[in-house]
Amino acid sequence: MTKDDATLRLREHGLNWREIDGEVVVLDIERSHYLNLNPTGCVLWLMLADGATEAGLVQRLTEEFDIDQQTAHRDVEAFLTACRENDLIADVPPTA
């Protein structure tokens, strides 16, 4: 399994978030952080709420925002890096 195939999901505990008028507002209770996501971040966040692969996130951005694969990959990498640095997502272990 490659990095692009691993399922990613939002952290289960300590996150409260809502989608409001096409934006996502997040409160990380554990770290006392407030986040307001832009449209790209909103799409990625909503996918991560259900569980998504990095490749799936890239594909969705290319479709949703009419951008090339390289730009989408770079945007997804930056978003996931920020999420990991803030302990917002976790890799879901594969099922047997």
N, CA and C atoms as a LAMMPS dump frame, in Angstrom:
ITEM: TIMESTEP
0
ITEM: NUMBER OF ATOMS
288
ITEM: BOX BOUNDS ff ff ff
-5.0000000000000000e+02 5.0000000000000000e+02
-5.0000000000000000e+02 5.0000000000000000e+02
-5.0000000000000000e+02 5.0000000000000000e+02
ITEM: ATOMS id mol type element x y z
1 1 1 N 0.846 -1.177 0
2 1 2 C 0 0 0
3 1 3 C 0.891 1.24 0
4 2 1 N 0.575 2.206 -0.84
5 2 2 C 1.35 3.441 -0.91
6 2 3 C 0.701 4.503 -0.049
7 3 1 N 1.443 5.595 0.141
8 3 2 C 0.934 6.727 0.901
9 3 3 C -0.371 7.241 0.313
10 4 1 N -0.466 7.268 -1.013
11 4 2 C -1.671 7.768 -1.677
12 4 3 C -2.885 6.876 -1.45
13 5 1 N -2.649 5.6 -1.076
14 5 2 C -3.742 4.656 -0.872
15 5 3 C -4.235 4.595 0.571
16 6 1 N -3.464 5.137 1.517
17 6 2 C -3.854 5.08 2.923
18 6 3 C -5.108 5.92 3.141
19 7 1 N -6.033 5.38 3.91
20 7 2 C -7.241 6.13 4.226
21 7 3 C -6.943 7.095 5.36
22 8 1 N -7.316 8.334 5.157
23 8 2 C -7.13 9.389 6.149
24 8 3 C -8.494 9.794 6.67
25 9 1 N -8.548 10.136 7.931
26 9 2 C -9.819 10.512 8.557
27 9 3 C -9.538 11.575 9.621
28 10 1 N -10.525 12.412 9.879
29 10 2 C -10.387 13.402 10.938
30 10 3 C -10.231 12.718 12.286
31 11 1 N -9.496 13.347 13.185
32 11 2 C -9.356 12.854 14.547
33 11 3 C -10.744 12.721 15.172
34 12 1 N -10.967 11.673 15.911
35 12 2 C -12.296 11.386 16.443
36 12 3 C -12.679 12.23 17.652
37 13 1 N -11.726 12.623 18.462
38 13 2 C -12.048 13.286 19.718
39 13 3 C -11.56 14.733 19.73
40 14 1 N -12.342 15.597 20.36
41 14 2 C -11.908 16.968 20.597
42 14 3 C -12.069 17.924 19.441
43 15 1 N -12.755 17.511 18.385
44 15 2 C -13.005 18.405 17.25
45 15 3 C -14.504 18.637 17.106
46 16 1 N -14.897 19.876 17.114
47 16 2 C -16.269 20.251 16.791
48 16 3 C -16.211 21.101 15.541
49 17 1 N -17.026 20.765 14.561
50 17 2 C -17.019 21.541 13.328
51 17 3 C -18.403 21.542 12.709
52 18 1 N -18.629 22.564 11.917
53 18 2 C -19.905 22.721 11.222
54 18 3 C -19.657 23.311 9.845
55 19 1 N -20.472 22.871 8.915
56 19 2 C -20.48 23.494 7.592
57 19 3 C -21.582 24.545 7.611
58 20 1 N -21.21 25.786 7.318
59 20 2 C -22.151 26.898 7.352
60 20 3 C -21.975 27.711 6.07
61 21 1 N -23.019 27.752 5.265
62 21 2 C -23.012 28.543 4.025
63 21 3 C -21.784 28.276 3.163
64 22 1 N -21.454 26.997 2.978
65 22 2 C -20.344 26.631 2.106
66 22 3 C -18.967 26.778 2.723
67 23 1 N -18.894 27.11 3.993
68 23 2 C -17.619 27.196 4.696
69 23 3 C -17.629 26.197 5.843
70 24 1 N -16.439 25.807 6.262
71 24 2 C -16.324 24.931 7.418
72 24 3 C -15.632 25.721 8.524
73 25 1 N -16.248 25.668 9.697
74 25 2 C -15.703 26.299 10.89
75 25 3 C -15.376 25.182 11.868
76 26 1 N -14.151 25.176 12.381
77 26 2 C -13.664 24.094 13.237
78 26 3 C -13.205 24.658 14.575
79 27 1 N -13.577 23.984 15.638
80 27 2 C -13.059 24.291 16.963
81 27 3 C -12.349 23.044 17.474
82 28 1 N -11.044 23.174 17.649
83 28 2 C -10.238 22.093 18.221
84 28 3 C -10.204 22.331 19.722
85 29 1 N -11.043 21.626 20.432
86 29 2 C -11.198 21.822 21.868
87 29 3 C -9.921 21.455 22.615
88 30 1 N -9.235 20.42 22.174
89 30 2 C -8.029 19.958 22.868
90 30 3 C -6.907 20.994 22.828
91 31 1 N -6.827 21.747 21.742
92 31 2 C -5.746 22.726 21.59
93 31 3 C -6.236 24.174 21.692
94 32 1 N -7.527 24.345 21.866
95 32 2 C -8.136 25.679 21.921
96 32 3 C -7.825 26.489 20.657
97 33 1 N -7.968 25.829 19.496
98 33 2 C -7.759 26.487 18.21
99 33 3 C -9.077 26.607 17.467
100 34 1 N -9.214 27.698 16.749
101 34 2 C -10.368 27.941 15.892
102 34 3 C -9.87 28.016 14.46
103 35 1 N -10.534 27.326 13.554
104 35 2 C -10.148 27.332 12.145
105 35 3 C -11.356 27.686 11.293
106 36 1 N -11.123 28.478 10.264
107 36 2 C -12.138 28.782 9.267
108 36 3 C -11.513 28.429 7.923
109 37 1 N -12.062 27.439 7.243
110 37 2 C -11.433 26.91 6.032
111 37 3 C -11.932 27.604 4.773
112 38 1 N -11.006 27.804 3.828
113 38 2 C -11.37 28.365 2.53
114 38 3 C -12.078 27.288 1.706
115 39 1 N -12.586 27.615 0.519
116 39 2 C -13.342 26.625 -0.263
117 39 3 C -12.575 25.331 -0.549
118 40 1 N -11.293 25.432 -0.843
119 40 2 C -10.497 24.233 -1.087
120 40 3 C -10.393 23.4 0.185
121 41 1 N -10.063 24.05 1.291
122 41 2 C -9.974 23.36 2.566
123 41 3 C -11.294 22.74 2.978
124 42 1 N -12.384 23.413 2.66
125 42 2 C -13.724 22.907 2.976
126 42 3 C -13.978 21.572 2.267
127 43 1 N -13.671 21.503 0.982
128 43 2 C -13.861 20.267 0.213
129 43 3 C -13.021 19.139 0.807
130 44 1 N -11.764 19.433 1.112
131 44 2 C -10.876 18.41 1.661
132 44 3 C -11.346 17.965 3.043
133 45 1 N -11.748 18.903 3.879
134 45 2 C -12.21 18.582 5.236
135 45 3 C -13.426 17.659 5.203
136 46 1 N -14.388 17.996 4.35
137 46 2 C -15.603 17.188 4.269
138 46 3 C -15.295 15.774 3.785
139 47 1 N -14.338 15.638 2.882
140 47 2 C -13.941 14.302 2.44
141 47 3 C -13.244 13.543 3.568
142 48 1 N -12.395 14.228 4.323
143 48 2 C -11.699 13.584 5.433
144 48 3 C -12.666 13.162 6.537
145 49 1 N -13.77 13.865 6.66
146 49 2 C -14.772 13.492 7.666
147 49 3 C -15.323 12.102 7.389
148 50 1 N -15.406 11.733 6.12
149 50 2 C -15.908 10.413 5.73
150 50 3 C -14.792 9.39 5.545
151 51 1 N -13.558 9.861 5.483
152 51 2 C -12.414 8.999 5.196
153 51 3 C -12.09 9.098 3.725
154 52 1 N -10.856 9.395 3.402
155 52 2 C -10.453 9.584 2.012
156 52 3 C -8.975 9.254 1.848
157 53 1 N -8.608 8.925 0.638
158 53 2 C -7.197 8.72 0.323
159 53 3 C -6.627 10.02 -0.219
160 54 1 N -5.318 10.141 -0.161
161 54 2 C -4.672 11.32 -0.715
162 54 3 C -4.956 11.428 -2.212
163 55 1 N -4.911 10.297 -2.896
164 55 2 C -5.195 10.307 -4.339
165 55 3 C -6.63 10.767 -4.603
166 56 1 N -7.563 10.345 -3.769
167 56 2 C -8.95 10.767 -3.921
168 56 3 C -9.119 12.261 -3.687
169 57 1 N -8.389 12.791 -2.716
170 57 2 C -8.44 14.227 -2.448
171 57 3 C -7.923 15.024 -3.643
172 58 1 N -6.821 14.556 -4.214
173 58 2 C -6.25 15.228 -5.385
174 58 3 C -7.243 15.198 -6.543
175 59 1 N -7.818 14.036 -6.786
176 59 2 C -8.775 13.892 -7.884
177 59 3 C -9.957 14.84 -7.712
178 60 1 N -10.469 14.92 -6.494
179 60 2 C -11.627 15.794 -6.23
180 60 3 C -11.296 17.253 -6.503
181 61 1 N -10.096 17.693 -6.096
182 61 2 C -9.724 19.087 -6.348
183 61 3 C -9.613 19.377 -7.839
184 62 1 N -9.075 18.428 -8.603
185 62 2 C -8.959 18.667 -10.052
186 62 3 C -10.333 18.804 -10.68
187 63 1 N -11.296 18.057 -10.179
188 63 2 C -12.657 18.114 -10.719
189 63 3 C -13.414 19.348 -10.234
190 64 1 N -13.308 19.629 -8.953
191 64 2 C -14.1 20.696 -8.326
192 64 3 C -13.62 22.086 -8.716
193 65 1 N -12.302 22.254 -8.851
194 65 2 C -11.741 23.585 -9.068
195 65 3 C -11.064 23.75 -10.423
196 66 1 N -11.166 22.732 -11.283
197 66 2 C -10.602 22.803 -12.622
198 66 3 C -9.131 23.23 -12.591
199 67 1 N -8.35 22.518 -11.777
200 67 2 C -6.913 22.765 -11.703
201 67 3 C -6.175 21.505 -12.135
202 68 1 N -4.906 21.674 -12.494
203 68 2 C -4.137 20.521 -12.957
204 68 3 C -3.726 19.637 -11.78
205 69 1 N -3.359 18.425 -12.101
206 69 2 C -3.008 17.406 -11.105
207 69 3 C -1.85 17.857 -10.218
208 70 1 N -0.845 18.486 -10.793
209 70 2 C 0.324 18.913 -10.027
210 70 3 C -0.063 19.968 -8.99
211 71 1 N -0.879 20.93 -9.377
212 71 2 C -1.328 21.965 -8.445
213 71 3 C -2.186 21.351 -7.346
214 72 1 N -3.097 20.46 -7.726
215 72 2 C -3.957 19.807 -6.742
216 72 3 C -3.128 18.991 -5.763
217 73 1 N -2.14 18.266 -6.26
218 73 2 C -1.288 17.454 -5.396
219 73 3 C -0.541 18.343 -4.406
220 74 1 N -0.004 19.438 -4.885
221 74 2 C 0.722 20.371 -4.017
222 74 3 C -0.214 20.948 -2.939
223 75 1 N -1.434 21.316 -3.33
224 75 2 C -2.405 21.86 -2.368
225 75 3 C -2.805 20.825 -1.326
226 76 1 N -3.035 19.588 -1.758
227 76 2 C -3.409 18.522 -0.835
228 76 3 C -2.26 18.238 0.13
229 77 1 N -1.043 18.161 -0.379
230 77 2 C 0.125 17.925 0.477
231 77 3 C 0.239 19.013 1.545
232 78 1 N 0.07 20.27 1.15
233 78 2 C 0.169 21.378 2.107
234 78 3 C -0.94 21.286 3.156
235 79 1 N -2.147 20.967 2.721
236 79 2 C -3.275 20.853 3.643
237 79 3 C -3.06 19.711 4.629
238 80 1 N -2.657 18.553 4.12
239 80 2 C -2.431 17.398 4.989
240 80 3 C -1.269 17.625 5.947
241 81 1 N -0.235 18.302 5.492
242 81 2 C 0.895 18.621 6.367
243 81 3 C 0.429 19.497 7.522
244 82 1 N -0.361 20.524 7.213
245 82 2 C -0.879 21.402 8.262
246 82 3 C -1.791 20.628 9.218
247 83 1 N -2.617 19.753 8.677
248 83 2 C -3.499 18.941 9.516
249 83 3 C -2.702 18.02 10.43
250 84 1 N -1.663 17.406 9.889
251 84 2 C -0.84 16.5 10.701
252 84 3 C -0.087 17.268 11.785
253 85 1 N 0.44 18.433 11.426
254 85 2 C 1.163 19.245 12.406
255 85 3 C 0.259 19.657 13.563
256 86 1 N -1.033 19.784 13.29
257 86 2 C -2.001 20.178 14.312
258 86 3 C -2.794 18.99 14.858
259 87 1 N -2.357 17.784 14.517
260 87 2 C -2.966 16.545 15.014
261 87 3 C -4.476 16.495 14.746
262 88 1 N -4.87 16.868 13.524
263 88 2 C -6.283 16.885 13.155
264 88 3 C -6.729 15.629 12.426
265 89 1 N -5.795 14.897 11.828
266 89 2 C -6.137 13.706 11.074
267 89 3 C -5.311 12.515 11.533
268 90 1 N -5.789 11.346 11.167
269 90 2 C -5.07 10.109 11.481
270 90 3 C -5.162 9.17 10.297
271 91 1 N -4.133 8.372 10.108
272 91 2 C -4.188 7.322 9.113
273 91 3 C -5.033 6.2 9.681
274 92 1 N -5.924 5.68 8.885
275 92 2 C -6.773 4.565 9.305
276 92 3 C -6.077 3.272 8.892
277 93 1 N -5.822 2.366 9.837
278 93 2 C -5.154 1.127 9.47
279 93 3 C -6.006 0.32 8.481
280 94 1 N -5.359 -0.338 7.514
281 94 2 C -6.116 -1.137 6.563
282 94 3 C -6.77 -2.322 7.261
283 95 1 N -7.912 -2.718 6.741
284 95 2 C -8.591 -3.896 7.274
285 95 3 C -8.138 -5.119 6.503
286 96 1 N -8.097 -6.223 7.18
287 96 2 C -7.615 -7.462 6.543
288 96 3 C -8.678 -8.073 5.675
